Amino acid sequence: MNNNETSDIGTADTMRGRSGESRLKIWVLFRLNRFLVTGLLAFLVFISFLVFSVTLDPSLPSEIKSTDTIETIFSAMIGVIVTGTTLVVTISQLVLSQENGPLGDQRKRMSDAMDFRTYTKDLFGSVVPADPSAFLGQLVGEIERRAEVLDRLIQENDNDELVQQVLEFINSLHGNADEVQEELEEAQFGTFDVLFAALNFNYGWKIYQVERMTEEFSASLTEDQRTAFDDLKTAIVMFGPAREHIKTLYFQWALVDLSQYILYAAIPALIVAGGMLTFVGAETFSGIFLTIPTVTWVVSVAFTVTLVPFLLFTSYILRIAPVAKRTLAIGPLILRESQR
């Protein structure tokens, strides 16, 4: 057995603490509004294009006069915008088409959902909340309640090592649960907050620790203590499919939003690209603004605008891809990132 897995019973209360990644990276990938990320990327493109234009020879105005630079750039961008927008929207629709089906399939989906709800009702002993954040919060609360029962029973055990490990595990669980419940209180589905809170609860590691302690100290456990371990494991296991279901719903929600936003952004991008291709030439913009030729400003802005649909797509993938990576495994299988 890996010594690290037995000695490191408790873990950090947040995903950032467990992954060892910087606060800035987690904030940009998961917390920052996607429109702000798109705006930052657009600003980076604009500044980079402007810097290249004013520092490299020959200058952009002279290039425009001697070659068909504008026509080359924006004719290519029109093709990219139309093709890229069509592709993204098509992929989104293919993903969402999985929700469509004949009546029999819809009845099966409803039956499965109600079976899960009935099982969860038995777990809670009360009505299951319909709101995703309230549901996850109540599930985490039930895990805490069962952990407290286990803690109380284990205190009666004579095995000091068992008592110490369970105490460390319960303290870690309470800290993690309190952090998640605090995040869920103000979270509303449709935003990323609900899923982010769910990602902070590392249920897989907790399942493993419960299984390990139950097996390692099997000879020291009474029947009530063993039952308490099993009850706690049952509640933690329920968090897995609940989180995956909410993750799936969020991905579908985000894809719908992404499709709409890309279509909204593609229309002005096409207008700008078409206008630059058709009406802008070497003599269209003259003069200098802030020591930089006006035409350089215009081309830089226009190029950035035509890239907005792609940058919007990028900002969403920068969030969706890490979430998918962190949730590839369901259950007590921990996938650790390799150092590259």
ABEGO torsion letter per residue (X at the ends): XBAAAAABABBBABAAAAAGBBAAAAAAAAABBAAAAAAAAAAAAAAAAAAAAAABOBBAAAAAAABBAAAAAAAAAAAAAAAAAAAAAAAAAAAAAAABEBAAAAAAAAAAAAAAAAAAAAAAGBBBBABAAAAAAAAAAAAAAAAAAAAAAAAABABAAAAAAAAAAAAAAAAAAAAAAAAAAABBBGBAAAAAAAAABBAAAAAAAAAAAAAAAAAABBAAAAAAAAAAAAAAAAAAAAAAAAAAAAAAAAAAAAAAAAAAAAAAAAAAAAAAAAABBAAABBEBBGGBBAAAAAAAAAAAAAAAAAAAAAAAAAAAAAAAAAAABBEBBBBBBBBX
